[in-house]
């Protein structure tokens, strides 16, 4: 299985965009999608407080699954059940369920309401995914586990460590799922399992197959623990910095070439076998962090990564398929650029963001820093006290005004394209984070000049 991860805790695409993207994913070699809904799921009743104002409707969820089925993509929902639950624990209503009161990251596994809340969340998600045979329960990066008073008391009473506490909570989640959803297969990230002994893991074997983002000793450990199958987790975007706006193509290609080597070595660990790989595409590092690379600018990276897996390497055949499918003439992996108009969903956004990355900041700095008339006759002091010699000001005025109008016109075009793909909150956030810090300097100067 080759699952493409849609991380909806930031920049969740409109369903109309997914209609265009799903056929492309299938064409490039994906056969499933891992959907991390977070607050984009249409929770109802007691859970309605968890919904984003722009959450998908129940009809949207149904439409997404119809589209997936149409393009032969299995849908695997992802529900975080331990760590990365800021979208839940940020609410005052659920604050009492935090492991450490100050931090909204992780559940206190001993609070009586924790499991009941998780069961409600899982039940609502599974009710809308009745045809899904897989569910991902997250369970990675459970920060501050064991630091809460309830956990300290539990470990003292049971002469136990955070690892056994972690496994107990995961087992409770899995027991609920196995009781209510016969035949459902469960995935989880494996970072928390790496510190747990082979003996302790053996008890969990019947219930969970971990997704393993690193190889080597961990695979041997999982084989010895009795796991029959593992998944790998690669990345096509969202792993090279929380504020990254442009995916480094060669970095993500190398990541997948490394995984191919691990796959080749896996038969040596029989009976352990590879069940599938998740191509992760993180949209935020957590619920509170800024947005990283948008999906449209990451489609070339995703195409390269998928075709590398399909072809067993980034062969000439794989490269040609990527270029033909995306409508490019050529690509420069080290420069992370693709030449040509592009004929994929969101290609306009790809080109416009490329312009922002390569020219916006540089062109404004050049105008403001290298223009001697601005430094000499329109300094911060002149602007503060509102005086200046028109003769000198006019020497740079037309140039600055044109630069300003050019960029404002450009941003209007970018905004229009972003609004076709994203909801208003995403558009505002992306522009505020990536455009305004540079453009506001120019706007302020033009305002003062006028």
N, C-alpha and C positions, 0 to 999 in steps of 0.2 A: 504494500500500500504506500502511496505517496500523497500525503495530506498537506495541503497548503493552509497555513494558520492565518485566520482573520482575527486580529486582535481589535475588538470593538471598544476597548476602554479609552479610545481616542480616535477621532477622525473616522467614525463609522460611516461607510458609504451609503448613499441612498440605494434602495432596492433596484431602482432603474439603472444604476451603474453596475450592480451585480449581474443584472440581465445581460450586460455586454461582456462582463469579465468571465463568467462561468464557462461559456463556450471556448474562450481562449485558454483557460486553465486545462480543460480537457484536451484541447488540441496540442498543448505543449507537454502533456504526459502526466498530469495530476489525475488521480482517481478518487480523491476525497478532499473534504474541507474540515478543518478543525475550527469551530466557531467559539471564540471566547466572548460571551455576550456582555458580562458585567451589567452595567446599568442600562444597556440597550434592550434588555429582555422586558416584555410587557407584563411584569409582575402585577398581581392583583390582590385584592383583599388586604390582609394585614401587611403584606409585602409591598404594597403599592408605593410606599415611601422610597423604595430603592430605585424606582424608575427615573431615568433622565427625562427632561421635558421633550426630548426628541426621540425617545425610545421607539423601537419598531412596534407596530400593532400586531395583534394576533394574526391578522390577514397577511402581514409582511412575513412573519415567521413561516406561515404556510406556503407563501409564494417562493421564499428562498429554498424551501425543501423541494417544491415542484421543479424549480429551475435546476437544482442539483440533480434530481432524478433524471430530468430530461437530458442532461449532459453527462450522465453516468458518474456522478460524484457522490460518494458516501458522505453523509453528514455526521460529524462527531461533535456534539456539544461539549464545551469545557466549562465546568463550574468549580471555582476555587472553594476548597473545603477546610482550609487550615490557615495558610498564610495568604498574603496579597488580597485581603478582604477589606481594604480601605473603603471601598464603595458601600460596604455594609456598616462597618464600625465607625465611620465618620458621623453617623447619625446619633443624636442624643438618645434616641429610643433603644439603640443597641450598644451604647458605650459600656454598659456593665458587663459585656461579654469579651472585653479586651483582655489579653494575657497580661499586659502592662497598661495601667490606666492611661498613661500619657501618650501611648502610641496606638494608632488605629490599624496596625499591620496584621496582627494575628489573633486568632480566637484563643480564649481560655478554654481548654478542652474539659475542664472540670465544672464549669458553670452549668447548672442544670438546664438552662435554656439553649445552650449552644447547639446540642444535637437536634433538639426539636426544631430550631430555626433552620438548620441545614436540611433536615428532612422535608420541611415545607418548600424550601428553595428547590431542592432536587426534584420533588414531586411535581412542582409547576413546570420545570424545564422538561422533565421526561414526558409529562402529559402532552406537551406540544411537539415531542420528537418520538412518537410511538414506533416509527419505523427504524429508528437508529439502533444498531446492534452494539455500538461502542459508546462509552461515555468517558471523558477525561475529568479526573477529580483534582487536577492541579497538585496541591500539597507541596509546592516548592517554597524555598526561602521563608521558612517559618521563623522569622526574626523574633528574638527575645524569648523563645520557648524555654520554659523552666525558670524564668526570672520572676514570675508572678507568685504571690504568697500561696495561692491554692496549689500551684505546681510544686513549690518547695515543700509544702506540707505533704503532698501526695508522694513525692520521691522519698521523703524521710520515712513516712509510714510504711512504704512498700520496699524500702531499700533499693530503689530503682534509679535509673538515669533518664535524661531527656529522650534518648533513643527509644527506650521501651514505652515511654509516655506517648511519643509520636506514633509508634506502631499501634498502640491501643486505640488512639483516636481514629486512625485510618481504618483499623479493623471494624470499629463501630459503624463508620460510614459505609464500609463495604458490606457489612452484615445487613444493614438496612436495604441496600441496593439488591443484594442477592435474595432477600425475602420478598421484595415487591416487584422485581423485574427479572423474571426467569430468563436465563440465557444471555443477559447483558454482560458484555466484556468491558473491563475497566482498565484505563490507562492512568498513569501518574508520572510526574517528573521524578528523577531519581536522586537529586542532589542531597536530600536529607537521608536517603538510604545508605549513602556511601560510608557514613560513620558507624553504621550499625553492623554488629557481628553476623557472621554466617549463621550461627546457631539461632539467633533471634529472628533472622529473616526467613528461616525455613518454615516457621509457623504461618507466614504470610503468603507463601508460594501459591497456594490453591486459588488465591483471590485476585492477585494483581500482577501485571507484567509492566516493569518500569520502562520508561523512556530514558535512554542513556546518552546524555550529550557528550560524554568523553569515554574513551575506550580503555584498552590495557587492563590493568589490574581489576577494574570494576567488573568487566565482563567475566573474568575468571571467577570472581567472587559470586556473581549472580548465577553462574553455571553451578558452582559448588553449593549454592543455596537451594538449588532445585528448580530454578526458573526454566521453563521450556522455551520461552520466546522473549525477545527484547525488541524495543524500538530504538531508533536513533533520532536525535533532534539536531538538525542543522539550522541555518538561518540564511534568508535572502535579504533581510534588512533588519534594522533595529537593534544591532548588537555592538555598534562601533562608537557609541557615545549617546547620552540621553538627549542631546540637542542636535544630533546629526541630521542634515537635511538632504544629503545626496549619497546614495549607497556606493561604496567602493567596490567596483565590479571584480577586480582581481582578488580581493580579500575573500569575497563570498564564493568565488569559483574555487579558490584554494581550499576553503573549508569543505566543499563537496568532494573535491579530489581526495582529500584526506579520509573522508568517510568511505569512499569507494575502496580505499586500501584496507580499512577496518573490515568492510564487508567481505573482501577477498579472504581475510584471515579467519573469519568466523567459523567456517567448517571445522577448524581445529578445535573448537570448543563444543562439538556435538555432545549431547543432543540439543544444546542451545541453538536456536535458529532466529533469523531476522524476520520479524513480522511486518515491519514497515518503517517509514521515516517521515517525520514531521518537518516540513520546511517552515521554520518559525519566521514571523514577520511582525515583531513587536512594534506597537504604535506609541506606547509610553513605557517607561521602565517601571512605573507603578501609577496608581490612580491620581497621584498628586504631581507627577513630573510633567515636563513640557512634551509636546509632540516631537517624535522623530520622523524619519522619512515617510512621506505620503505614499499611498499605494501606487498611484499612477507613475510617479517618478521611479518606482522600484520594480515595475513590470519587466524592464530589460534584465535586471538582476535575477528576478524570478525565472524568466525564460531560460537564461543561461544555466541556472542551477537545475531546473527540471530536466532540460535536455542533456545535461551532463550525467544525471542519474539514469536517464532512459538509455543513453548510448554507452554507458560505462566509461565516460571520459568526455572532455570537450573536443570532440573530433571535428574534422572539416564538415562532416555531415550535420553534426549538432549545430555548428556555427551557421551553416547555410540555412537550416530550419529556423533558427532564431531570427536571422536577418529577414528571411522571406515572410515569416509569420508576422513580424512587427513592422515590416515596411521600411527597414533601414538599408542603406547601401554598404555601410561598414561600421566597425566598432573598434575603439581603442581601449583595451582592458585596463592598462596601467593608468590611463587618464580618466577612466570611468565615463567615457563619452561614446555616443552612437551618432553616426552621421546619416542624414536623410530626414524626410518629413515625418516618417512614422505613421503607421496606420493601425494603431491599437487604441482601445478605450482609454481616454485621458492623455493622448499624445500631445495635445495642446498644452496641458498642464506641465508635462515633462519638459517641453521646450521653454516655457515661460519661467519655470523654477530654475532651469539651467541659466537663463539670463540673469535672474536675481542673484544666484550664487556667484556668477563670474563677473558681473558688472556693477550691480547696484552700489554696494559699499565703496568700491574702488572709484567709481565715477564721481560720487558725491564728495569723497575725501579729496580727490584731485582738484575739484572745483573750489572747495573751501580752503584747502591748505596751500595750494600752489599759486593761487591768484594773489599777486602782491598788492593790488589795489584794495582787496578785501582786508588783508592784514594791516595795510597802512592807513586806509581811510574809512574802514567799516568794522572796526574792532569791537569786541564785547563792550568796551567802554563807550564808544560812539553809540552803539545800539541801546545801551542802558540809558544814556542821557539824551538820546534822540537828536543828534546833530551830525551833520556831515556836509561835505562839499559836493553838490550835484555833479560838477564836472568830473570828479574822480569816481563817484558812484556809478555814473552812466557808463564808465569804461568797462565795468563788468556786469552791469544790470541785464542787458539783453541775453547774454550768455547764460547767466544763472536762471533767468526766467524761462528760457527755452528748455534747459535741462530739467527744471521743475515740472513744466507742462508735459514734457516727453514721458517722465516717469509716472506722473499722475495718470496720464492716458494709458500707459502700460499696465498700471495697477488696476484700472477699471476693467481692462480686458481680462487680466488674471482673475479678478474677483468674479466676473461673469462665468468663467469656466469652472472655478472652484464651486460656485453655487449650484452648478448642474450636477456635481458629484456629491457634495457635502451639505450638511445642515448648517444653519447660520452660526451656531456656536463654534464650529470647527473653522469656518471661514474667518471669523473675527479673530480667533485665537492665533491662527497661522499668520495672518497679516500683522497682528500686533507683535508677535514674537520675531518675525523674520523680515518685515518690511519697515515698520515704524521706527525702530532704533536708528536706522540710517536716514530714512526719508524725513523724519521729523526735524533733523538738524537743518535740512534744506528748506523745509516748510517754514521753520522759525525765521531763517535768514530772509526768505522771500517776504514774509509778513512784515518784518522790521524794515526791509528795503522799501516796500510799498508805503 
